[in-house]
Amino acid sequence: MEHILPAREFAQTKGWTHQVQWMEGKLPCFVRCKSAAHADSVARDVKRRGVDPIIIDLRDALQLH
């Protein structure tokens, strides 16, 4: 699965630090979060639906400070 990342400046403006991403059928889905705790919560909810999500640390992926 290819990561669907936001523009670096936009992520900084919105305060996003993490992204939860998964596939539903052939469609990529994602939720952007402002904390690791929120990302973990979203990932747990997605797992309950029988899908395997991944959590992407946007600070690392986009080199945000």
N, C-alpha and C positions, 0 to 999 in steps of 0.2 A: 504494500500500500504506500503510495506516494504521500508525503506530508503536504497538507494544504496550509501554508503559512501566510499570515497577514504581512503587510508592509511593516518594516521595522518602526518607522515613525508613527504609524497609526496604532500599533500595539502599545507603544510607549504612551501615546496620548490617552488611550483607553485604559491603561493600567493593567493590561493582560499580562500574566506571568506564566500561565499554563494553558494547554489545549488538550482536550480529550477528543480522540478521533477514532472512528470505527466505520465498518462497512455494513450497510443494510442492503442485502441483495448485491447489486452491482453499483450501488450509490454510496459515495463517501459522505459521511456525516461528521460534524464536529461541534464542540461547544468550547468557547474560550472563557477562561476563568481568571479572577484576580487574586487567587491564592491556591496553594497546594491542597489545602483542606477542602475547598470547593471542588477542585478537580478530582480528588479522591471520592467525594460524595457522588459526583456525576458518574464516574467510572463504575462505582458500585451499582448505581441504578441501571446503567447500561448492561452490566453483567447479569443482573436479575432477568433481563429480557433474553438471555442466552447468546449474547454477542460479546466478543473479546475486544475491548477498547485498549488503546494505548494512550499514555499520558506523555505529552511533549512539554518539556520545560522551555518556554519561549525565550527566557533570558539567555539560555545557552544557545539555542538554535538561531536566534537573531542577534546574539551578542549584545543584549541590553544591559545597562548598568543601573 
